């Protein structure tokens, strides 16, 4: 059993190493060609480009394992929607995620074999390695989705303020959206990225309401959904879009303040457990310890 696992892991490592070498082959050929026939524009090898090449090489290796896990079209669509919420829109992202569910468990098995943990209880250790390795990419993706949604939720009031300023200055909503995505791209990159997609979809011919609804579906943020609903209703009934967005921005700020006050009110309850488990025993030991020692000494003297 152990010899079969070792043989399989050795073959896997050799295949992975071969895949990495083959993926680097194109870059090597390009560098040799540039050395023989230098182009007029030279690009320096920086740390960022090296990290990008390494990540693409690992992605190419990971994609080789995408066919190991059978996936239906519905599962692929759901996975692509989750990746879009996390900000990964590359076509190879689904294959990389599915391949990592095979590659990560094998790497954990290799770690357990090299470190010697597998000798303690081979069945349990390798079972845990396979289970954790299979679920780890999904947990990582969920954390990425929650982090991006939180950043979009925090940046939405600033974006609304910028949209209000642009619309009150005389720009249309489409022009204000493009200007906001350009101006706040450094401060709020996540939501400005979504606004940029909305601008591109509108330029491609999609209706404004459909483009905004699609952004709400991609991000899956409640506050953004309510904003899109308000914009659609404002456009349908002909009310002022600037006033609608200003009202929504004020409501979001009030909601944020209420959430912060709620979190502050919960701290009293959360402090009960560390107080009871850690602080109160130490206080009792310091205050009652000397008295208990003196009482024990006095009782011992009385017995003698």
C-alpha positions as CSV (number, residue, x, y, z in Angstrom):
1,X,0.0,0.0,0.0
2,X,2.7,2.5,1.0
3,X,5.0,1.5,-1.9
4,X,2.1,2.1,-4.3
5,X,1.4,5.5,-2.9
6,X,5.1,6.4,-3.0
7,X,5.4,5.3,-6.6
8,X,2.4,7.3,-7.6
9,X,3.6,10.4,-5.9
10,X,7.1,10.0,-7.5
11,X,5.5,9.7,-10.9
12,X,3.3,12.7,-10.2
13,X,6.2,14.9,-9.1
14,X,8.1,13.9,-12.3
15,X,5.1,14.8,-14.5
16,X,4.6,18.1,-12.7
17,X,8.3,19.0,-13.1
18,X,8.1,18.1,-16.8
19,X,5.0,20.3,-17.2
20,X,6.8,23.3,-15.5
21,X,9.9,22.8,-17.7
22,X,7.7,22.7,-20.8
23,X,5.8,25.8,-19.8
24,X,9.1,27.7,-19.3
25,X,10.3,26.5,-22.7
26,X,8.4,29.3,-24.6
27,X,9.9,32.0,-22.4
28,X,13.4,30.5,-22.8
29,X,13.0,30.4,-26.6
30,X,11.8,34.0,-26.5
31,X,14.8,35.1,-24.4
32,X,17.3,33.3,-26.7
33,X,15.7,34.9,-29.8
34,X,16.0,38.3,-28.1
35,X,19.6,37.6,-27.4
36,X,20.4,36.6,-31.0
37,X,18.2,39.2,-32.7
38,X,17.6,41.9,-30.2
39,X,14.5,43.9,-30.7
40,X,14.5,47.7,-30.6
41,X,12.4,47.7,-27.4
42,X,13.9,45.8,-24.4
43,X,12.0,44.6,-21.4
44,X,13.8,44.0,-18.1
45,X,13.1,41.0,-16.1
46,X,11.5,42.4,-12.9
47,X,10.2,40.6,-9.8
48,X,6.6,41.2,-10.9
49,X,7.2,39.7,-14.4
50,X,8.9,36.7,-12.8
51,X,6.0,36.1,-10.4
52,X,3.6,36.4,-13.3
53,X,5.5,33.9,-15.4
54,X,5.7,31.5,-12.4
55,X,2.0,31.8,-11.7
56,X,1.1,31.2,-15.4
57,X,3.4,28.1,-15.4
58,X,1.8,26.7,-12.3
59,X,-1.6,27.5,-13.8
60,X,-0.7,25.5,-17.0
61,X,0.4,22.6,-14.8
62,X,-2.8,22.8,-12.8
63,X,-5.0,22.8,-15.9
64,X,-3.7,19.4,-16.8
65,X,-5.7,17.9,-14.0
66,X,-9.0,19.6,-14.9
67,X,-10.4,16.4,-16.5
68,X,-9.9,14.3,-13.4
69,X,-13.0,15.7,-11.7
70,X,-16.1,15.2,-13.8
71,X,-18.1,18.5,-13.9
72,X,-21.5,19.1,-15.4
73,X,-22.4,22.3,-17.2
74,X,-24.4,23.6,-14.3
75,X,-21.4,23.1,-11.9
76,X,-19.1,24.9,-14.3
77,X,-21.6,27.8,-14.6
78,X,-21.9,28.0,-10.8
79,X,-18.1,27.9,-10.4
80,X,-17.6,30.6,-13.0
81,X,-20.2,32.8,-11.2
82,X,-18.3,32.4,-7.9
83,X,-15.0,33.2,-9.7
84,X,-16.6,36.3,-11.2
85,X,-17.6,37.4,-7.7
86,X,-14.1,37.0,-6.6
87,X,-12.8,39.1,-9.5
88,X,-11.3,36.2,-11.6
89,X,-12.7,36.4,-15.1
90,X,-10.0,34.6,-17.0
91,X,-11.3,31.7,-19.1
92,X,-8.7,29.3,-17.5
93,X,-9.8,30.2,-13.9
94,X,-12.4,27.4,-13.8
95,X,-9.9,24.8,-15.0
96,X,-7.3,26.0,-12.6
97,X,-9.7,25.8,-9.7
98,X,-10.8,22.3,-10.6
99,X,-7.3,21.2,-11.2
100,X,-6.2,22.6,-7.8
101,X,-8.7,20.3,-6.1
102,X,-6.6,17.4,-7.4
103,X,-3.1,19.0,-7.1
104,X,-3.5,20.3,-3.6
105,X,-4.5,17.0,-2.0
106,X,-1.5,15.3,-3.7
107,X,0.8,18.0,-2.4
108,X,-0.5,17.5,1.1
109,X,0.0,13.8,0.8
110,X,3.6,14.4,-0.3
111,X,4.1,16.7,2.7
112,X,2.7,14.1,5.1
113,X,5.0,11.5,3.5
114,X,8.1,13.6,3.7
115,X,7.5,14.9,7.2
116,X,6.8,11.4,8.5
117,X,3.3,12.3,9.8
118,X,1.9,9.5,7.6
119,X,3.6,6.9,9.8
120,X,1.5,7.8,12.8
121,X,-1.8,6.7,11.4
122,X,-1.5,6.3,7.6
123,X,-5.2,5.9,6.9
124,X,-6.3,8.9,9.0
125,X,-3.5,11.2,8.0
126,X,-3.8,10.6,4.2
127,X,-7.6,10.8,4.5
128,X,-7.4,14.2,6.2
129,X,-4.8,15.4,3.7
130,X,-7.1,14.4,0.8
131,X,-10.2,16.0,2.4
132,X,-8.5,19.2,3.5
133,X,-6.7,19.5,0.1
134,X,-10.0,19.0,-1.8
135,X,-11.9,21.6,0.3
136,X,-9.1,24.2,0.7
137,X,-9.6,25.8,-2.8
138,X,-13.3,26.3,-2.1
139,X,-12.6,27.9,1.3
140,X,-9.9,30.1,-0.2
141,X,-12.4,31.2,-2.9
142,X,-15.1,31.9,-0.4
143,X,-12.7,34.2,1.6
144,X,-11.8,36.0,-1.6
145,X,-15.5,36.5,-2.5
146,X,-16.3,37.9,1.0
147,X,-13.3,40.2,1.0
148,X,-14.2,41.6,-2.4
149,X,-17.8,42.0,-1.5
150,X,-16.8,43.9,1.7
151,X,-14.5,46.2,-0.3
152,X,-17.3,46.9,-2.8
153,X,-19.8,47.6,0.1
154,X,-17.3,50.0,1.8
155,X,-16.6,51.8,-1.5
156,X,-20.1,52.2,-2.7
157,X,-20.9,55.5,-0.8
158,X,-17.8,57.2,-2.2
159,X,-18.7,56.0,-5.7
160,X,-22.3,57.4,-5.2
161,X,-20.9,60.7,-4.1
162,X,-18.7,60.9,-7.2
163,X,-21.7,60.0,-9.4
164,X,-23.8,62.7,-7.8
165,X,-21.1,65.3,-8.4
166,X,-20.8,64.3,-12.0
167,X,-24.5,64.2,-12.7
168,X,-25.1,67.5,-11.0
169,X,-22.2,69.0,-13.1
170,X,-24.2,68.2,-16.2
171,X,-23.0,64.8,-17.3
172,X,-25.3,62.0,-18.1
173,X,-25.4,58.8,-16.0
174,X,-23.4,56.9,-18.6
175,X,-20.7,59.6,-18.8
176,X,-20.7,59.9,-15.0
177,X,-20.2,56.2,-14.6
178,X,-17.2,56.2,-17.0
179,X,-15.7,59.2,-15.2
180,X,-16.2,57.7,-11.8
181,X,-14.6,54.4,-12.9
182,X,-11.6,56.4,-14.1
183,X,-11.2,58.7,-11.2
184,X,-11.6,56.2,-8.3
185,X,-9.8,53.3,-9.9
186,X,-6.9,53.7,-7.5
187,X,-8.9,54.2,-4.3
188,X,-11.7,51.8,-5.0
189,X,-10.4,49.3,-7.6
190,X,-13.0,46.6,-7.1
191,X,-16.2,48.5,-7.6
192,X,-14.5,50.7,-10.3
193,X,-13.7,47.5,-12.1
194,X,-17.3,46.5,-12.1
195,X,-18.3,50.0,-13.3
196,X,-15.8,49.7,-16.1
197,X,-17.6,46.5,-17.3
198,X,-20.9,48.3,-17.1
199,X,-19.5,51.1,-19.4
200,X,-18.1,48.5,-21.9
201,X,-21.4,46.6,-22.0
202,X,-23.3,49.9,-22.6
203,X,-20.9,50.8,-25.4
204,X,-21.5,47.3,-26.9
205,X,-25.2,48.0,-27.1
206,X,-26.7,46.6,-23.9
207,X,-29.4,48.6,-22.2
208,X,-28.4,50.6,-19.2
209,X,-30.8,48.8,-16.8
210,X,-29.7,45.4,-18.0
211,X,-26.0,46.3,-17.6
212,X,-26.6,47.5,-14.0
213,X,-28.6,44.5,-13.2
214,X,-25.9,42.2,-14.5
215,X,-23.4,44.0,-12.3
216,X,-25.6,43.4,-9.3
217,X,-25.8,39.7,-10.2
218,X,-22.0,39.4,-10.6
219,X,-21.2,41.0,-7.3
220,X,-24.1,39.6,-5.2
221,X,-24.0,42.6,-2.8
222,X,-27.3,43.6,-1.2
223,X,-26.7,47.3,-1.1
224,X,-25.7,47.3,-4.8
225,X,-28.9,45.4,-5.7
226,X,-31.0,48.0,-3.9
227,X,-29.1,50.8,-5.7
228,X,-29.8,49.1,-9.1
229,X,-33.4,48.8,-8.2
230,X,-33.6,52.5,-7.3
231,X,-31.9,53.5,-10.5
232,X,-34.2,51.4,-12.6
233,X,-37.3,52.8,-10.9
234,X,-35.9,56.3,-11.2
235,X,-35.3,55.9,-14.9
236,X,-38.7,54.3,-15.4
237,X,-40.7,57.1,-13.6
238,X,-38.5,60.0,-14.7
239,X,-37.4,61.2,-11.2
240,X,-34.0,62.8,-10.5
241,X,-31.2,60.3,-10.6
242,X,-28.9,62.6,-8.6
243,X,-31.3,63.0,-5.7
244,X,-32.0,59.2,-5.8
245,X,-28.3,58.4,-5.5
246,X,-27.7,61.1,-2.8
247,X,-30.5,59.6,-0.7
248,X,-29.2,56.1,-1.1
249,X,-25.7,57.2,-0.2
250,X,-27.0,58.9,3.0
251,X,-29.0,55.8,3.9
252,X,-25.9,53.6,3.4
253,X,-23.8,55.8,5.7
254,X,-26.5,55.6,8.3
255,X,-26.6,51.9,7.9
256,X,-22.8,51.7,8.3
257,X,-22.9,53.7,11.5
258,X,-25.6,51.5,12.8
259,X,-23.6,48.4,12.0
260,X,-20.6,49.9,13.8
261,X,-22.7,50.7,16.9
262,X,-24.1,47.2,16.8
263,X,-20.6,45.7,16.7
264,X,-19.6,48.0,19.6
265,X,-22.6,46.9,21.6
266,X,-21.7,43.2,21.1
267,X,-18.2,43.7,22.6
268,X,-19.7,43.6,26.1
269,X,-21.1,40.2,25.6
270,X,-18.0,39.0,23.8
271,X,-15.8,40.1,26.7
272,X,-17.7,37.9,29.2
273,X,-16.0,34.7,28.1
274,X,-12.3,35.9,28.3
275,X,-13.2,37.7,31.6
276,X,-14.6,34.5,33.2
277,X,-12.0,32.1,31.8
278,X,-8.8,34.1,32.0
279,X,-9.0,37.4,33.9
280,X,-11.2,36.5,36.9
281,X,-9.3,33.3,37.9
282,X,-6.0,35.4,37.8
283,X,-7.6,38.1,40.0
284,X,-9.0,35.5,42.4
285,X,-5.6,33.8,42.6
286,X,-3.8,37.1,43.3
287,X,-6.3,38.4,45.9
288,X,-7.3,35.2,47.7
289,X,-4.0,33.2,47.3
290,X,-2.1,34.8,50.2
291,X,-5.2,34.5,52.5
292,X,-5.6,30.9,51.6
293,X,-1.9,30.2,52.3
294,X,-2.0,32.0,55.7
295,X,-5.2,30.1,56.6
296,X,-3.5,26.7,55.7
297,X,-0.5,27.6,57.7
298,X,-2.6,28.6,60.7
299,X,-4.6,25.4,60.6
300,X,-1.4,23.4,60.3
301,X,0.0,25.1,63.5
302,X,-3.2,24.4,65.4
303,X,-3.0,20.8,64.5
304,X,0.5,20.5,65.8
